[in-house]
Amino acid sequence: MTDYREIIRLKSLEFSNIAIANSLGCSRNTVSEVLKLAETHSLEWPIPDALSNSDIVHW
């Protein structure tokens, strides 16, 4: 399973979407979708510990 929290963390460190995808072994589309969800819900790093990967993907 892709680590959605890690996608958001790496983006906060100004990694490109391609670099994030390569680092996590997921597609650029996955990275883009997760970042769109994060933006839609005003979610930024650091993410509250209570918010899990499955919480993020099921928004």
N, CA, C and O atoms as a Maestro MAE file, in Angstrom:
{
 s_m_m2io_version
 :::
 2.0.0
}

f_m_ct {
 s_m_title
 :::
 protein
 m_atom[236] {
  # First column is atom index #
  i_m_mmod_type
  r_m_x_coord
  r_m_y_coord
  r_m_z_coord
  i_m_residue_number
  s_m_chain_name
  s_m_pdb_residue_name
  s_m_pdb_atom_name
  i_m_atomic_number
  :::
  1 25 0.841 -1.184 0.000 1 A "MET " " N  " 7
  2 3 0.000 0.000 0.000 1 A "MET " " CA " 6
  3 2 0.884 1.244 0.000 1 A "MET " " C  " 6
  4 15 1.899 1.308 0.695 1 A "MET " " O  " 8
  5 25 0.487 2.198 -0.771 2 A "THR " " N  " 7
  6 3 1.227 3.449 -0.868 2 A "THR " " CA " 6
  7 2 1.073 4.247 0.423 2 A "THR " " C  " 6
  8 15 -0.011 4.294 1.005 2 A "THR " " O  " 8
  9 25 2.147 4.864 0.862 3 A "ASP " " N  " 7
  10 3 2.140 5.664 2.081 3 A "ASP " " CA " 6
  11 2 1.717 7.094 1.738 3 A "ASP " " C  " 6
  12 15 2.549 7.918 1.359 3 A "ASP " " O  " 8
  13 25 0.444 7.377 1.871 4 A "TYR " " N  " 7
  14 3 -0.102 8.676 1.517 4 A "TYR " " CA " 6
  15 2 0.450 9.785 2.400 4 A "TYR " " C  " 6
  16 15 0.683 10.903 1.940 4 A "TYR " " O  " 8
  17 25 0.652 9.469 3.657 5 A "ARG " " N  " 7
  18 3 1.244 10.458 4.563 5 A "ARG " " CA " 6
  19 2 2.637 10.850 4.080 5 A "ARG " " C  " 6
  20 15 3.019 12.018 4.151 5 A "ARG " " O  " 8
  21 25 3.389 9.873 3.591 6 A "GLU " " N  " 7
  22 3 4.743 10.140 3.122 6 A "GLU " " CA " 6
  23 2 4.725 10.994 1.850 6 A "GLU " " C  " 6
  24 15 5.609 11.829 1.659 6 A "GLU " " O  " 8
  25 25 3.740 10.797 0.988 7 A "ILE " " N  " 7
  26 3 3.610 11.644 -0.201 7 A "ILE " " CA " 6
  27 2 3.473 13.103 0.226 7 A "ILE " " C  " 6
  28 15 4.148 13.979 -0.314 7 A "ILE " " O  " 8
  29 25 2.609 13.355 1.182 8 A "ILE " " N  " 7
  30 3 2.376 14.731 1.646 8 A "ILE " " CA " 6
  31 2 3.621 15.280 2.335 8 A "ILE " " C  " 6
  32 15 3.952 16.454 2.176 8 A "ILE " " O  " 8
  33 25 4.306 14.441 3.095 9 A "ARG " " N  " 7
  34 3 5.539 14.885 3.771 9 A "ARG " " CA " 6
  35 2 6.610 15.265 2.757 9 A "ARG " " C  " 6
  36 15 7.238 16.317 2.873 9 A "ARG " " O  " 8
  37 25 6.816 14.402 1.762 10 A "LEU " " N  " 7
  38 3 7.849 14.683 0.765 10 A "LEU " " CA " 6
  39 2 7.518 15.934 -0.044 10 A "LEU " " C  " 6
  40 15 8.413 16.698 -0.404 10 A "LEU " " O  " 8
  41 25 6.239 16.141 -0.328 11 A "LYS " " N  " 7
  42 3 5.848 17.351 -1.053 11 A "LYS " " CA " 6
  43 2 6.144 18.586 -0.214 11 A "LYS " " C  " 6
  44 15 6.520 19.625 -0.757 11 A "LYS " " O  " 8
  45 25 5.978 18.487 1.099 12 A "SER " " N  " 7
  46 3 6.275 19.622 1.975 12 A "SER " " CA " 6
  47 2 7.768 19.958 1.957 12 A "SER " " C  " 6
  48 15 8.167 21.079 2.275 12 A "SER " " O  " 8
  49 25 8.579 18.979 1.584 13 A "LEU " " N  " 7
  50 3 10.029 19.184 1.461 13 A "LEU " " CA " 6
  51 2 10.413 19.602 0.042 13 A "LEU " " C  " 6
  52 15 11.591 19.654 -0.310 13 A "LEU " " O  " 8
  53 25 9.390 19.900 -0.764 14 A "GLU " " N  " 7
  54 3 9.545 20.401 -2.127 14 A "GLU " " CA " 6
  55 2 10.103 19.383 -3.118 14 A "GLU " " C  " 6
  56 15 10.754 19.751 -4.096 14 A "GLU " " O  " 8
  57 25 9.843 18.100 -2.858 15 A "PHE " " N  " 7
  58 3 10.174 17.066 -3.831 15 A "PHE " " CA " 6
  59 2 9.206 17.191 -4.997 15 A "PHE " " C  " 6
  60 15 8.051 17.568 -4.797 15 A "PHE " " O  " 8
  61 25 9.649 16.886 -6.200 16 A "SER " " N  " 7
  62 3 8.747 16.882 -7.352 16 A "SER " " CA " 6
  63 2 7.850 15.644 -7.280 16 A "SER " " C  " 6
  64 15 8.155 14.681 -6.576 16 A "SER " " O  " 8
  65 25 6.744 15.687 -8.017 17 A "ASN " " N  " 7
  66 3 5.848 14.534 -8.048 17 A "ASN " " CA " 6
  67 2 6.560 13.304 -8.604 17 A "ASN " " C  " 6
  68 15 6.335 12.189 -8.132 17 A "ASN " " O  " 8
  69 25 7.413 13.500 -9.598 18 A "ILE " " N  " 7
  70 3 8.157 12.376 -10.177 18 A "ILE " " CA " 6
  71 2 9.114 11.789 -9.147 18 A "ILE " " C  " 6
  72 15 9.219 10.568 -9.026 18 A "ILE " " O  " 8
  73 25 9.809 12.642 -8.406 19 A "ALA " " N  " 7
  74 3 10.747 12.162 -7.380 19 A "ALA " " CA " 6
  75 2 10.005 11.404 -6.279 19 A "ALA " " C  " 6
  76 15 10.492 10.387 -5.785 19 A "ALA " " O  " 8
  77 25 8.841 11.895 -5.902 20 A "ILE " " N  " 7
  78 3 8.035 11.215 -4.872 20 A "ILE " " CA " 6
  79 2 7.602 9.852 -5.382 20 A "ILE " " C  " 6
  80 15 7.730 8.853 -4.674 20 A "ILE " " O  " 8
  81 25 7.089 9.805 -6.605 21 A "ALA " " N  " 7
  82 3 6.638 8.536 -7.181 21 A "ALA " " CA " 6
  83 2 7.782 7.534 -7.250 21 A "ALA " " C  " 6
  84 15 7.608 6.370 -6.891 21 A "ALA " " O  " 8
  85 25 8.941 7.972 -7.703 22 A "ASN " " N  " 7
  86 3 10.097 7.074 -7.782 22 A "ASN " " CA " 6
  87 2 10.543 6.603 -6.409 22 A "ASN " " C  " 6
  88 15 10.895 5.437 -6.231 22 A "ASN " " O  " 8
  89 25 10.529 7.505 -5.443 23 A "SER " " N  " 7
  90 3 10.967 7.172 -4.089 23 A "SER " " CA " 6
  91 2 10.054 6.142 -3.425 23 A "SER " " C  " 6
  92 15 10.522 5.267 -2.698 23 A "SER " " O  " 8
  93 25 8.745 6.253 -3.681 24 A "LEU " " N  " 7
  94 3 7.776 5.384 -3.011 24 A "LEU " " CA " 6
  95 2 7.325 4.209 -3.868 24 A "LEU " " C  " 6
  96 15 6.578 3.347 -3.402 24 A "LEU " " O  " 8
  97 25 7.776 4.172 -5.114 25 A "GLY " " N  " 7
  98 3 7.409 3.063 -5.986 25 A "GLY " " CA " 6
  99 2 5.938 3.071 -6.374 25 A "GLY " " C  " 6
  100 15 5.312 2.018 -6.500 25 A "GLY " " O  " 8
  101 25 5.397 4.260 -6.559 26 A "CYS " " N  " 7
  102 3 4.003 4.382 -6.994 26 A "CYS " " CA " 6
  103 2 3.965 5.222 -8.267 26 A "CYS " " C  " 6
  104 15 4.995 5.717 -8.724 26 A "CYS " " O  " 8
  105 25 2.781 5.378 -8.831 27 A "SER " " N  " 7
  106 3 2.667 6.141 -10.074 27 A "SER " " CA " 6
  107 2 2.582 7.639 -9.791 27 A "SER " " C  " 6
  108 15 2.233 8.069 -8.692 27 A "SER " " O  " 8
  109 25 2.913 8.415 -10.818 28 A "ARG " " N  " 7
  110 3 2.774 9.868 -10.720 28 A "ARG " " CA " 6
  111 2 1.304 10.246 -10.557 28 A "ARG " " C  " 6
  112 15 0.982 11.243 -9.910 28 A "ARG " " O  " 8
  113 25 0.420 9.452 -11.141 29 A "ASN " " N  " 7
  114 3 -1.016 9.714 -10.996 29 A "ASN " " CA " 6
  115 2 -1.459 9.567 -9.547 29 A "ASN " " C  " 6
  116 15 -2.266 10.358 -9.059 29 A "ASN " " O  " 8
  117 25 -0.934 8.559 -8.858 30 A "THR " " N  " 7
  118 3 -1.259 8.369 -7.445 30 A "THR " " CA " 6
  119 2 -0.801 9.567 -6.634 30 A "THR " " C  " 6
  120 15 -1.544 10.081 -5.798 30 A "THR " " O  " 8
  121 25 0.416 10.009 -6.880 31 A "VAL " " N  " 7
  122 3 0.953 11.173 -6.167 31 A "VAL " " CA " 6
  123 2 0.054 12.381 -6.418 31 A "VAL " " C  " 6
  124 15 -0.322 13.085 -5.480 31 A "VAL " " O  " 8
  125 25 -0.284 12.616 -7.659 32 A "SER " " N  " 7
  126 3 -1.123 13.753 -8.020 32 A "SER " " CA " 6
  127 2 -2.484 13.679 -7.344 32 A "SER " " C  " 6
  128 15 -2.970 14.684 -6.823 32 A "SER " " O  " 8
  129 25 -3.104 12.507 -7.344 33 A "GLU " " N  " 7
  130 3 -4.421 12.342 -6.721 33 A "GLU " " CA " 6
  131 2 -4.376 12.601 -5.216 33 A "GLU " " C  " 6
  132 15 -5.257 13.262 -4.667 33 A "GLU " " O  " 8
  133 25 -3.356 12.082 -4.560 34 A "VAL " " N  " 7
  134 3 -3.227 12.285 -3.111 34 A "VAL " " CA " 6
  135 2 -3.022 13.765 -2.797 34 A "VAL " " C  " 6
  136 15 -3.606 14.291 -1.850 34 A "VAL " " O  " 8
  137 25 -2.198 14.426 -3.587 35 A "LEU " " N  " 7
  138 3 -1.942 15.845 -3.348 35 A "LEU " " CA " 6
  139 2 -3.179 16.702 -3.631 35 A "LEU " " C  " 6
  140 15 -3.394 17.713 -2.962 35 A "LEU " " O  " 8
  141 25 -3.981 16.312 -4.604 36 A "LYS " " N  " 7
  142 3 -5.238 17.019 -4.862 36 A "LYS " " CA " 6
  143 2 -6.191 16.858 -3.683 36 A "LYS " " C  " 6
  144 15 -6.840 17.815 -3.262 36 A "LYS " " O  " 8
  145 25 -6.270 15.633 -3.154 37 A "LEU " " N  " 7
  146 3 -7.122 15.401 -1.981 37 A "LEU " " CA " 6
  147 2 -6.650 16.232 -0.791 37 A "LEU " " C  " 6
  148 15 -7.455 16.834 -0.082 37 A "LEU " " O  " 8
  149 25 -5.349 16.255 -0.585 38 A "ALA " " N  " 7
  150 3 -4.792 17.018 0.529 38 A "ALA " " CA " 6
  151 2 -5.117 18.501 0.374 38 A "ALA " " C  " 6
  152 15 -5.485 19.167 1.343 38 A "ALA " " O  " 8
  153 25 -4.981 19.011 -0.836 39 A "GLU " " N  " 7
  154 3 -5.283 20.419 -1.086 39 A "GLU " " CA " 6
  155 2 -6.763 20.706 -0.890 39 A "GLU " " C  " 6
  156 15 -7.124 21.718 -0.290 39 A "GLU " " O  " 8
  157 25 -7.612 19.836 -1.385 40 A "THR " " N  " 7
  158 3 -9.064 20.008 -1.253 40 A "THR " " CA " 6
  159 2 -9.483 20.093 0.206 40 A "THR " " C  " 6
  160 15 -10.393 20.843 0.558 40 A "THR " " O  " 8
  161 25 -8.808 19.313 1.055 41 A "HIS " " N  " 7
  162 3 -9.168 19.254 2.472 41 A "HIS " " CA " 6
  163 2 -8.230 20.072 3.358 41 A "HIS " " C  " 6
  164 15 -8.228 19.918 4.579 41 A "HIS " " O  " 8
  165 25 -7.435 20.943 2.734 42 A "SER " " N  " 7
  166 3 -6.502 21.818 3.462 42 A "SER " " CA " 6
  167 2 -5.605 21.038 4.409 42 A "SER " " C  " 6
  168 15 -5.365 21.456 5.542 42 A "SER " " O  " 8
  169 25 -5.118 19.911 3.939 43 A "LEU " " N  " 7
  170 3 -4.254 19.056 4.749 43 A "LEU " " CA " 6
  171 2 -2.801 19.345 4.398 43 A "LEU " " C  " 6
  172 15 -2.393 19.224 3.243 43 A "LEU " " O  " 8
  173 25 -2.031 19.724 5.403 44 A "GLU " " N  " 7
  174 3 -0.618 20.025 5.225 44 A "GLU " " CA " 6
  175 2 0.197 19.247 6.239 44 A "GLU " " C  " 6
  176 15 -0.318 18.765 7.248 44 A "GLU " " O  " 8
  177 25 1.489 19.138 5.941 45 A "TRP " " N  " 7
  178 3 2.405 18.488 6.865 45 A "TRP " " CA " 6
  179 2 2.741 19.457 7.970 45 A "TRP " " C  " 6
  180 15 2.973 20.626 7.662 45 A "TRP " " O  " 8
  181 25 2.789 19.072 9.239 46 A "PRO " " N  " 7
  182 3 2.602 17.714 9.736 46 A "PRO " " CA " 6
  183 2 1.125 17.342 9.827 46 A "PRO " " C  " 6
  184 15 0.270 18.165 10.156 46 A "PRO " " O  " 8
  185 25 0.862 16.090 9.528 47 A "ILE " " N  " 7
  186 3 -0.490 15.546 9.579 47 A "ILE " " CA " 6
  187 2 -0.724 15.022 10.998 47 A "ILE " " C  " 6
  188 15 0.159 14.383 11.569 47 A "ILE " " O  " 8
  189 25 -1.888 15.280 11.566 48 A "PRO " " N  " 7
  190 3 -2.176 14.745 12.908 48 A "PRO " " CA " 6
  191 2 -2.002 13.220 12.946 48 A "PRO " " C  " 6
  192 15 -2.396 12.524 12.010 48 A "PRO " " O  " 8
  193 25 -1.424 12.719 14.005 49 A "ASP " " N  " 7
  194 3 -1.180 11.277 14.139 49 A "ASP " " CA " 6
  195 2 -2.459 10.452 14.037 49 A "ASP " " C  " 6
  196 15 -2.427 9.301 13.600 49 A "ASP " " O  " 8
  197 25 -3.565 11.029 14.433 50 A "ALA " " N  " 7
  198 3 -4.835 10.297 14.411 50 A "ALA " " CA " 6
  199 2 -5.342 10.060 12.987 50 A "ALA " " C  " 6
  200 15 -6.233 9.236 12.781 50 A "ALA " " O  " 8
  201 25 -4.792 10.762 12.014 51 A "LEU " " N  " 7
  202 3 -5.233 10.630 10.625 51 A "LEU " " CA " 6
  203 2 -4.350 9.601 9.916 51 A "LEU " " C  " 6
  204 15 -3.166 9.844 9.679 51 A "LEU " " O  " 8
  205 25 -4.936 8.456 9.582 52 A "SER " " N  " 7
  206 3 -4.177 7.360 8.970 52 A "SER " " CA " 6
  207 2 -4.196 7.449 7.450 52 A "SER " " C  " 6
  208 15 -4.907 8.273 6.876 52 A "SER " " O  " 8
  209 25 -3.412 6.599 6.805 53 A "ASN " " N  " 7
  210 3 -3.407 6.513 5.345 53 A "ASN " " CA " 6
  211 2 -4.801 6.200 4.814 53 A "ASN " " C  " 6
  212 15 -5.237 6.802 3.832 53 A "ASN " " O  " 8
  213 25 -5.504 5.268 5.449 54 A "SER " " N  " 7
  214 3 -6.837 4.907 4.958 54 A "SER " " CA " 6
  215 2 -7.819 6.064 5.146 54 A "SER " " C  " 6
  216 15 -8.744 6.211 4.348 54 A "SER " " O  " 8
  217 25 -7.643 6.882 6.174 55 A "ASP " " N  " 7
  218 3 -8.491 8.063 6.342 55 A "ASP " " CA " 6
  219 2 -8.284 9.029 5.174 55 A "ASP " " C  " 6
  220 15 -9.243 9.597 4.650 55 A "ASP " " O  " 8
  221 25 -7.044 9.206 4.780 56 A "ILE " " N  " 7
  222 3 -6.721 10.147 3.708 56 A "ILE " " CA " 6
  223 2 -7.316 9.680 2.389 56 A "ILE " " C  " 6
  224 15 -7.923 10.473 1.670 56 A "ILE " " O  " 8
  225 25 -7.151 8.414 2.066 57 A "VAL " " N  " 7
  226 3 -7.589 7.921 0.772 57 A "VAL " " CA " 6
  227 2 -9.114 7.815 0.670 57 A "VAL " " C  " 6
  228 15 -9.652 7.810 -0.437 57 A "VAL " " O  " 8
  229 25 -9.804 7.733 1.780 58 A "HIS " " N  " 7
  230 3 -11.255 7.579 1.742 58 A "HIS " " CA " 6
  231 2 -12.023 8.889 1.876 58 A "HIS " " C  " 6
  232 15 -13.225 8.875 2.140 58 A "HIS " " O  " 8
  233 25 -11.350 10.010 1.699 59 A "TRP " " N  " 7
  234 3 -12.045 11.282 1.736 59 A "TRP " " CA " 6
  235 2 -12.916 11.418 0.553 59 A "TRP " " C  " 6
  236 15 -13.594 12.433 0.399 59 A "TRP " " O  " 8
  :::
 }
 m_bond[235] {
  # First column is bond index #
  i_m_from
  i_m_to
  i_m_order
  :::
  1 1 2 1
  2 2 3 1
  3 3 4 2
  4 3 5 1
  5 5 6 1
  6 6 7 1
  7 7 8 2
  8 7 9 1
  9 9 10 1
  10 10 11 1
  11 11 12 2
  12 11 13 1
  13 13 14 1
  14 14 15 1
  15 15 16 2
  16 15 17 1
  17 17 18 1
  18 18 19 1
  19 19 20 2
  20 19 21 1
  21 21 22 1
  22 22 23 1
  23 23 24 2
  24 23 25 1
  25 25 26 1
  26 26 27 1
  27 27 28 2
  28 27 29 1
  29 29 30 1
  30 30 31 1
  31 31 32 2
  32 31 33 1
  33 33 34 1
  34 34 35 1
  35 35 36 2
  36 35 37 1
  37 37 38 1
  38 38 39 1
  39 39 40 2
  40 39 41 1
  41 41 42 1
  42 42 43 1
  43 43 44 2
  44 43 45 1
  45 45 46 1
  46 46 47 1
  47 47 48 2
  48 47 49 1
  49 49 50 1
  50 50 51 1
  51 51 52 2
  52 51 53 1
  53 53 54 1
  54 54 55 1
  55 55 56 2
  56 55 57 1
  57 57 58 1
  58 58 59 1
  59 59 60 2
  60 59 61 1
  61 61 62 1
  62 62 63 1
  63 63 64 2
  64 63 65 1
  65 65 66 1
  66 66 67 1
  67 67 68 2
  68 67 69 1
  69 69 70 1
  70 70 71 1
  71 71 72 2
  72 71 73 1
  73 73 74 1
  74 74 75 1
  75 75 76 2
  76 75 77 1
  77 77 78 1
  78 78 79 1
  79 79 80 2
  80 79 81 1
  81 81 82 1
  82 82 83 1
  83 83 84 2
  84 83 85 1
  85 85 86 1
  86 86 87 1
  87 87 88 2
  88 87 89 1
  89 89 90 1
  90 90 91 1
  91 91 92 2
  92 91 93 1
  93 93 94 1
  94 94 95 1
  95 95 96 2
  96 95 97 1
  97 97 98 1
  98 98 99 1
  99 99 100 2
  100 99 101 1
  101 101 102 1
  102 102 103 1
  103 103 104 2
  104 103 105 1
  105 105 106 1
  106 106 107 1
  107 107 108 2
  108 107 109 1
  109 109 110 1
  110 110 111 1
  111 111 112 2
  112 111 113 1
  113 113 114 1
  114 114 115 1
  115 115 116 2
  116 115 117 1
  117 117 118 1
  118 118 119 1
  119 119 120 2
  120 119 121 1
  121 121 122 1
  122 122 123 1
  123 123 124 2
  124 123 125 1
  125 125 126 1
  126 126 127 1
  127 127 128 2
  128 127 129 1
  129 129 130 1
  130 130 131 1
  131 131 132 2
  132 131 133 1
  133 133 134 1
  134 134 135 1
  135 135 136 2
  136 135 137 1
  137 137 138 1
  138 138 139 1
  139 139 140 2
  140 139 141 1
  141 141 142 1
  142 142 143 1
  143 143 144 2
  144 143 145 1
  145 145 146 1
  146 146 147 1
  147 147 148 2
  148 147 149 1
  149 149 150 1
  150 150 151 1
  151 151 152 2
  152 151 153 1
  153 153 154 1
  154 154 155 1
  155 155 156 2
  156 155 157 1
  157 157 158 1
  158 158 159 1
  159 159 160 2
  160 159 161 1
  161 161 162 1
  162 162 163 1
  163 163 164 2
  164 163 165 1
  165 165 166 1
  166 166 167 1
  167 167 168 2
  168 167 169 1
  169 169 170 1
  170 170 171 1
  171 171 172 2
  172 171 173 1
  173 173 174 1
  174 174 175 1
  175 175 176 2
  176 175 177 1
  177 177 178 1
  178 178 179 1
  179 179 180 2
  180 179 181 1
  181 181 182 1
  182 182 183 1
  183 183 184 2
  184 183 185 1
  185 185 186 1
  186 186 187 1
  187 187 188 2
  188 187 189 1
  189 189 190 1
  190 190 191 1
  191 191 192 2
  192 191 193 1
  193 193 194 1
  194 194 195 1
  195 195 196 2
  196 195 197 1
  197 197 198 1
  198 198 199 1
  199 199 200 2
  200 199 201 1
  201 201 202 1
  202 202 203 1
  203 203 204 2
  204 203 205 1
  205 205 206 1
  206 206 207 1
  207 207 208 2
  208 207 209 1
  209 209 210 1
  210 210 211 1
  211 211 212 2
  212 211 213 1
  213 213 214 1
  214 214 215 1
  215 215 216 2
  216 215 217 1
  217 217 218 1
  218 218 219 1
  219 219 220 2
  220 219 221 1
  221 221 222 1
  222 222 223 1
  223 223 224 2
  224 223 225 1
  225 225 226 1
  226 226 227 1
  227 227 228 2
  228 227 229 1
  229 229 230 1
  230 230 231 1
  231 231 232 2
  232 231 233 1
  233 233 234 1
  234 234 235 1
  235 235 236 2
  :::
 }
}
